[in-house]
Structures are given as C-alpha cells and as structure tokens.
Amino acid sequence: MTADIFLWLVQDGITNGAIYALLALALLLVFAVTRVIFVQQGEFIAYAALSLGLLQAGQLPGTVWVLVGGGLLAAGLDVAQALREKAAARVPRILLVYVAVPLAIAALAWWAAPRKLDLWAQSLIVMALVVPLGPIMYRVAYQPLANASVLVLFIVSMAVHYALTGLGLVFFGGEGVRAAAFSDAQFSLGVINVTAQSVLVIGASVLGMVALWLLFERTLYGKALRATAINRVGARLVGIPTALSGSLSFLVAAFIGAASGLLIAPITTIYYDTGLMIGLKGFVGAILGGMGSYPLAAAGALAVGLLESFSSFWASALKESIVFTFIIPVLLWRSLTSRHHVEDEEE
C-alpha cells in the first residue's frame, strides 16, 4: 500500500464515518428517549435520496403518498382518541397537523416536480416530504406501545422497516438513483484530490453534532429530551409529556436521516433497500460507543468508516462481514465487564 492509497482510503473512511456518526447519534437519541431500536433509520436516507433523484428527473416522488397516507392514519387515531376523551376541540388542530400540512407539502412537490427547480430548492422540498414521517411513524406505530418491553418495540421496528421497504419498492421501483452533486469543485490536498461534496458531508456532520449539543444544552425541549432519557417516570411526574418527547426524538432522527440521504445521494447509487445497510453501520458505531455516550458513538462510527474503507482495499468481498464482526469482541468485553440488573418493565 502506497502513501497515496493510504491517504485516499483515510479520506473515504472519514467521509463515510461522518455519515455513520450522524446516524449513530440519531439512533442513540431515539433509544435513550423511547427505548426503540431505530432499525428503520436507513429508510429515511433512502427515501430522501430517491426523492431528490426523482425530482431532478422531473418526476413526482412516491414519498408524497407515504406522507399523505401516514398523515391520514395518524389523524384517524388522534381523532378517535379525542372523541373517546370527549375533547372534540382538539380535532381541528389534529386535522391541520396531520392532514392539511401533508397535503400542502404534497401539492408543493407536485407543482415543483416538472419545473426542475434549483438543487437547493429541491432539497428543501425533499426535507419537507421526509422529515414529517418521523413524528407520524411514532404516533402510528410506537405511541400506543410506549410502555411495552424493548423486545416488543424491536419487533415493531422490524415490522415498520419491512413496511417502508415494501412501499419504497412500490413507489420508487427497483432501479437505483444517483442525484447530481451540490458542487463539482475539487481541491488538492497534498497528493489527493478532495471533492467539495466530501467537504460538505464532513462539514454537515460536524455542524449537526454542534446543533445537537446546543439542542440538549441550551433549549427547553432538549432538556426535556434529556430528562425523559434519564428517567421516563420522573419526567412524567414533573409534567414533561413523554409522548411529545418521543415525537420530538423521532423528528430529530428523521431530520438527520433525510439530511444524510441528501448528502450521500451524489456519492453512491441508492436503491429502495440501500438504507438498511447504511443504518446498520451507524448502529454498529453506536454499539461501539456503548449505546450511552454521544461522543463515543461518534468516535465508534468514525472507526467503522475507516475499517470499512481499509477492508474494501484488502478484502473487498468481505468488507461487510469484517465491519459487523468487529462488534463481537466489543459486545463480549462489555458483557464480561458490566453488571446486569434484572428490572421489572414499566407498567
């Protein structure tokens, strides 16, 4: 291995690791607040990347139907609950949030698709289509089971993952899509050329981590998320609505997933089922960080990116196996060094 190849592999590993770091942070946030293992994180990546590619091709992305259909389902659940609780005054707000807003976003996407707007405008439309799917998903699939065991929530996550993957195949088809880059510029850094897209990925990752730190440390909603993550029962006793915390954590995770999808869409070809593998690598990074520390999760994800990059050089056919095998000694070590306490599930 020459020095040029080594530097190129490091650059590739850091770029991929930056994406995995964002996903690891989102997975850790959702798990800490809701105890949900967010398997379907990758679907937000795939939906965003495929939606951007279709908008650039002048086609209406199928995400609009997922958004509108999910909104109608969530509205039906909330309206039924409001009527059972004899709180009909909540119905107009429910219809506004879950029906009117998704329909308005869908109409905007329908208007913009054939006009092939500027790339940044298309990106904003994609974010508007994909990000609301997070709170809608929480309301439909998880809020009714908020007090269930981690195992039950994991089974629900797998079911949601397969449902979203199936819908992705129906609405996007089996063909891969690669979007145009935000910039074609390149910079010389010693013996390697660094693309502006790679710089954008790394910069967005750092900015996202800083934004998450500011959210948790400087905002009321962030402190509510931290309180819910530390003690759900205590947070509820002091008046923090845990349902709102769960919805907010899914919103943040959906935002991170959609932004990650936009960032990697010009780098690699995305298929309807590509998101699972990318999301799992973020999950490996979170496990390497112990599923309890955001800085360690980011560092673990960066290690996954570097390991994947060098594995693709030494054993390309086995790179996925090497990455996922890497967590086995970590899990064994944590199992041997951690004390296990049997706790009753929250009623």
MITORRO-372406 format. One record per residue (C-alpha): residue in three letters; residue number from 1; x, y, z. Coordinates in steps of 0.5 Angstrom, whole numbers, plus 500, padded with zeros to 3 digits. Example, Ala and Ser with C-alpha at 12.3 -4.5 7.8 and 13.67 -1.06 7.14 Angstrom:
! residues 2
  res    n    x    y    z
  Ala    1  525  491  516
  Ser    2  527  498  514
//
This chain:
! residues 347
  res    n    x    y    z
  Met    1  500  500  500
  Thr    2  503  507  498
  Ala    3  502  513  502
  Asp    4  497  516  496
  Ile    5  493  510  497
  Phe    6  493  510  505
  Leu    7  491  518  505
  Trp    8  486  516  500
  Leu    9  483  511  504
  Val   10  483  515  510
  Gln   11  479  521  506
  Asp   12  474  516  504
  Gly   13  473  513  511
  Ile   14  473  520  514
  Thr   15  467  522  509
  Asn   16  463  515  511
  Gly   17  465  516  518
  Ala   18  462  523  518
  Ile   19  455  520  516
  Tyr   20  455  514  520
  Ala   21  457  519  526
  Leu   22  450  523  525
  Leu   23  446  516  524
  Ala   24  449  513  531
  Leu   25  447  520  535
  Ala   26  440  519  532
  Leu   27  440  512  534
  Leu   28  443  513  541
  Leu   29  438  519  542
  Val   30  432  515  540
  Phe   31  434  509  544
  Ala   32  435  514  550
  Val   33  428  517  550
  Thr   34  424  512  547
  Arg   35  428  505  548
  Val   36  426  504  541
  Ile   37  432  501  537
  Phe   38  431  505  531
  Val   39  432  500  525
  Gln   40  429  504  520
  Gln   41  433  510  521
  Gly   42  436  508  514
  Glu   43  429  508  510
  Phe   44  430  516  512
  Ile   45  436  516  508
  Ala   46  434  512  502
  Tyr   47  427  516  502
  Ala   48  431  523  502
  Ala   49  436  521  496
  Leu   50  431  517  492
  Ser   51  426  523  492
  Leu   52  432  528  491
  Gly   53  434  524  485
  Leu   54  427  524  482
  Leu   55  425  531  483
  Gln   56  432  532  479
  Ala   57  429  528  474
  Gly   58  422  532  474
  Gln   59  418  526  477
  Leu   60  414  527  483
  Pro   61  417  522  488
  Gly   62  413  517  491
  Thr   63  414  520  498
  Val   64  408  524  498
  Trp   65  404  518  498
  Val   66  407  516  504
  Leu   67  407  522  507
  Val   68  399  524  506
  Gly   69  397  516  508
  Gly   70  401  516  514
  Gly   71  398  523  516
  Leu   72  391  521  515
  Leu   73  392  514  519
  Ala   74  395  519  525
  Ala   75  390  523  524
  Gly   76  385  518  525
  Leu   77  388  515  531
  Asp   78  388  522  534
  Val   79  381  524  532
  Ala   80  379  517  535
  Gln   81  382  518  542
  Ala   82  380  526  542
  Leu   83  373  523  541
  Arg   84  373  518  547
  Glu   85  376  523  551
  Lys   86  370  528  550
  Ala   87  376  533  547
  Ala   88  373  535  540
  Ala   89  376  542  541
  Arg   90  383  538  539
  Val   91  380  536  532
  Pro   92  381  542  528
  Arg   93  389  542  530
  Ile   94  389  535  529
  Leu   95  387  536  522
  Leu   96  391  541  521
  Val   97  398  538  523
  Tyr   98  396  531  520
  Val   99  392  532  514
  Ala  100  393  540  512
  Val  101  400  540  512
  Pro  102  402  534  509
  Leu  103  397  536  503
  Ala  104  400  542  502
  Ile  105  407  539  502
  Ala  106  405  534  497
  Ala  107  402  540  493
  Leu  108  408  544  493
  Ala  109  412  537  491
  Trp  110  407  536  485
  Trp  111  408  543  483
  Ala  112  415  543  483
  Ala  113  417  536  480
  Pro  114  416  538  473
  Arg  115  419  545  474
  Lys  116  426  542  476
  Leu  117  428  548  481
  Asp  118  435  549  483
  Leu  119  438  544  487
  Trp  120  438  547  494
  Ala  121  430  549  493
  Gln  122  429  541  491
  Ser  123  433  539  497
  Leu  124  428  543  502
  Ile  125  422  540  499
  Val  126  425  533  500
  Met  127  426  535  507
  Ala  128  419  537  508
  Leu  129  417  531  505
  Val  130  421  526  509
  Val  131  422  529  516
  Pro  132  415  529  518
  Leu  133  415  522  517
  Gly  134  419  521  524
  Pro  135  413  524  528
  Ile  136  408  521  524
  Met  137  411  514  525
  Tyr  138  412  515  532
  Arg  139  404  517  533
  Val  140  402  511  529
  Ala  141  407  505  531
  Tyr  142  410  507  538
  Gln  143  406  512  542
  Pro  144  400  506  543
  Leu  145  406  502  546
  Ala  146  410  507  549
  Asn  147  410  502  556
  Ala  148  412  496  552
  Ser  149  418  492  553
  Val  150  425  493  549
  Leu  151  423  487  545
  Val  152  416  489  543
  Leu  153  419  495  541
  Phe  154  424  492  537
  Ile  155  419  487  533
  Val  156  415  493  532
  Ser  157  421  497  529
  Met  158  423  491  524
  Ala  159  415  491  522
  Val  160  416  498  520
  His  161  422  497  517
  Tyr  162  419  492  512
  Ala  163  413  496  511
  Leu  164  417  502  509
  Thr  165  422  498  505
  Gly  166  416  495  501
  Leu  167  413  502  500
  Gly  168  420  504  497
  Leu  169  420  498  492
  Val  170  412  500  490
  Phe  171  413  508  490
  Phe  172  421  508  487
  Gly  173  422  501  484
  Gly  174  428  497  484
  Glu  175  432  502  480
  Gly  176  438  505  483
  Val  177  438  513  483
  Arg  178  444  518  484
  Ala  179  443  525  485
  Ala  180  447  531  482
  Ala  181  453  534  487
  Phe  182  452  540  490
  Ser  183  458  542  487
  Asp  184  463  539  483
  Ala  185  469  543  485
  Gln  186  476  539  488
  Phe  187  481  542  492
  Ser  188  488  539  492
  Leu  189  491  537  499
  Gly  190  498  534  498
  Val  191  498  528  494
  Ile  192  490  527  494
  Asn  193  484  531  491
  Val  194  478  533  496
  Thr  195  472  534  493
  Ala  196  467  539  495
  Gln  197  462  534  496
  Ser  198  466  530  501
  Val  199  468  537  505
  Leu  200  460  538  505
  Val  201  459  532  508
  Ile  202  464  533  514
  Gly  203  462  540  515
  Ala  204  455  538  515
  Ser  205  457  532  520
  Val  206  461  537  525
  Leu  207  455  542  524
  Gly  208  450  537  526
  Met  209  454  535  532
  Val  210  454  542  535
  Ala  211  447  543  533
  Leu  212  445  537  538
  Trp  213  450  539  543
  Leu  214  446  546  543
  Leu  215  439  543  543
  Phe  216  441  539  549
  Glu  217  445  544  553
  Arg  218  441  551  551
  Thr  219  434  549  550
  Leu  220  428  547  554
  Tyr  221  426  542  549
  Gly  222  433  539  549
  Lys  223  433  539  557
  Ala  224  426  535  557
  Leu  225  429  530  552
  Arg  226  435  529  557
  Ala  227  430  529  563
  Thr  228  426  523  559
  Ala  229  432  519  557
  Ile  230  435  519  564
  Asn  231  428  518  568
  Arg  232  422  517  564
  Val  233  417  516  570
  Gly  234  421  522  574
  Ala  235  420  526  567
  Arg  236  412  525  567
  Leu  237  412  526  574
  Val  238  415  533  574
  Gly  239  410  535  568
  Ile  240  414  533  562
  Pro  241  410  530  556
  Thr  242  413  524  555
  Ala  243  409  523  548
  Leu  244  412  530  546
  Ser  245  419  528  548
  Gly  246  418  521  544
  Ser  247  415  525  538
  Leu  248  421  530  538
  Ser  249  426  525  538
  Phe  250  423  522  532
  Leu  251  423  529  529
  Val  252  430  530  530
  Ala  253  432  523  528
  Ala  254  428  524  521
  Phe  255  432  530  520
  Ile  256  439  527  521
  Gly  257  437  521  516
  Ala  258  434  526  511
  Ala  259  440  530  511
  Ser  260  444  524  511
  Gly  261  441  522  505
  Leu  262  441  528  501
  Leu  263  449  528  503
  Ile  264  450  521  500
  Ala  265  446  522  494
  Pro  266  451  524  490
  Ile  267  456  520  492
  Thr  268  453  513  491
  Thr  269  448  510  488
  Ile  270  442  509  492
  Tyr  271  436  503  492
  Tyr  272  430  503  496
  Asp  273  433  498  500
  Thr  274  440  501  501
  Gly  275  438  505  507
  Leu  276  438  498  512
  Met  277  446  497  511
  Ile  278  448  504  512
  Gly  279  443  505  518
  Leu  280  446  498  521
  Lys  281  453  501  520
  Gly  282  451  507  524
  Phe  283  448  502  529
  Val  284  455  499  530
  Gly  285  458  506  531
  Ala  286  453  507  537
  Ile  287  455  500  540
  Leu  288  462  501  540
  Gly  289  460  508  544
  Gly  290  457  503  549
  Met  291  450  506  547
  Gly  292  450  511  552
  Ser  293  455  517  550
  Tyr  294  454  521  544
  Pro  295  462  523  543
  Leu  296  464  515  544
  Ala  297  458  514  539
  Ala  298  461  519  534
  Ala  299  468  516  535
  Gly  300  466  509  534
  Ala  301  462  511  528
  Leu  302  468  514  525
  Ala  303  472  508  527
  Val  304  467  504  523
  Gly  305  468  508  517
  Leu  306  476  508  517
  Leu  307  475  500  518
  Glu  308  470  499  512
  Ser  309  475  504  508
  Phe  310  481  499  509
  Ser  311  477  493  509
  Ser  312  475  495  502
  Phe  313  482  495  500
  Trp  314  485  489  503
  Ala  315  479  484  502
  Ser  316  473  488  498
  Ala  317  468  482  498
  Leu  318  469  481  506
  Lys  319  468  488  508
  Glu  320  461  488  510
  Ser  321  463  482  514
  Ile  322  469  485  517
  Val  323  465  491  520
  Phe  324  460  487  523
  Thr  325  464  482  526
  Phe  326  468  488  529
  Ile  327  463  489  534
  Ile  328  463  482  537
  Pro  329  469  483  541
  Val  330  466  489  544
  Leu  331  460  486  546
  Leu  332  464  480  549
  Trp  333  468  485  553
  Arg  334  462  489  555
  Ser  335  458  483  557
  Leu  336  464  481  562
  Thr  337  465  488  565
  Ser  338  458  490  566
  Arg  339  454  488  572
  His  340  447  486  570
  His  341  441  488  574
  Val  342  434  485  573
  Glu  343  429  490  573
  Asp  344  421  490  572
  Glu  345  419  493  566
  Glu  346  415  500  567
  Glu  347  408  498  567
//
